[in-house]
Amino acid sequence: MNKTKETFVFGFALFAGFFGAGNLILPPLLGFNSGPDWWLVAFGFLTSATIIPLLAIFAHAKLQGTMFDFGKKVSPVFSLIFSFCVIAITIALPCPRTAAVTHEMAIAPYFGTSALLTSIIYFVLVFIFVMNRNQALNILGKYLTPIIVLIVLSIVAVGIFSPISEMNPSNFEIPIISGLLEGYQTYDAIAGMIMGGVVLVSINNSKNEMSFVEKRTMIAKSGFIAMFGLLIIYAGLIYVGALYSSEFESNISRTNLLSGLATKTLGDIGSTFLSVLVALACFTTAVAIIVSVADFFKSYFKQYPKAYLITAIICSVVGILVGQMNVKYIIDIALPALMFIYPICIVLILLNVISEKFASKMVFRAVVLIAFIFSIPDFLGFIIPVENLEFINKTIPLAKQNLGWVLPALVTFILVNIFEKLKLN
């Protein structure tokens, strides 16, 4: 296989890995609630769901290691704890959520079987694919991704060019912030940190011998292909959701809205197409997540040959247990965890992308610490009454919008760099 073709296969496989349950059900409801402000919401959503994940892939291209390497400059102990936290969240929430969405949208409407049965069959099939990782990535990149893209683009294209009624007014106070925070629920920044390593492992397993620079270029290009595809689809789904905002009841659920849009754009066959799309998109994401996590543990525990197998089994069992739960419930319980871990993820991604002369060990440690401290109120806001955090929300800029960590982290980054430059002089 020539390098250009291989880059596209890896790029499509990455796209399939990213494009799962949240990527399908989140954008339409965002557009539905934003109306004429859909483009502002899209800007915020695309920032956290495509730009930051793309930077995570670029960071992987630069580091050419595992997720563990993202936090090594803070300290190896911190990096290990952080990696385990991210992995725990990933296998406990977004991975099982793919089975829950598949059941609600592709299985229950036609067969009426239990969610537990769906979850068991689903993760048995996922496990089989995971244990054949190289063939799985090939199938994802060559065959499943084009089918997924074709179905989604059909819904978007028909929706855009169909005659529709006037949009409802926006329900968002600050559309960009609402879109940005909703992008957390895609887990794409976390996925970028975890799944970027999959491309590296696949490149190392391929027959083509490549230098460090060639690998860096291929990883970066694969990431760009994946994120460009996601950008087009996200923006399209948000816009279609906005176009049809007056066509559905105001309290419609995410899954029902997506089903309704498929029916309105593609007719009765649209629901069948959507079922196929949901099943494929969710399945490819589950496979990619477990392969990524298993690769990480295989790399970390090199002395244990069965590390990959044991990790795959644990992830699949957790998937079965959590995957039988309601989609809305899985989304709701994820919010505190995301508010806690996402600021640290974003900071580590950005620090690993920029030039090393601005990202010393001291900068890493200071910025990560400040981001962690100032993200605690965002985490607590979903656990304790908001009134108890009123003083913090009034004192810290953007704290009311759950972004209280942004300015302190930025100021810390600038001040520590100035301090280090003055110290050198």
Secondary structure, 3 states (H helix, E strand, C coil): CCHHHHHHHHHHHHHHHHCCHHHHHHHHHHHHHHHHHHHHHHHHHHHHHHHHHHHHHHHHHHHCCCHHHHHCCCCHHHHHHHHHHHHHHHHHCHHHHHHHHHHHHHHHHHHCCCHHHHHHHHHHHHHHHHCCHHHHHHHHHHHHHHHHHHHHHHHHHHHHHCCCCCCCCCCCCCHHHHHHHHHHCCCHHHHHHHHHHHHHHHHHHCCCCCCHHHHHHHHHHHHHHHHHHHHHHHHHHHHHHHHCCCCCCCCCCHHHHHHHHHHHHHCHHHHHHHHHHHHHHHHHHHHHHHHHHHHHHHHHCCCCCCHHHHHHHHHHHHHHHHHCCCHHHHHHHHHHHHHHHHHHHHHHHHHHHCCHHHCCHHHHHHHHHHHHHHHHHHHHCCCCCHHHHHHHHHHCCCHHHCCCCHHHHHHHHHHHHHHHHHHHC
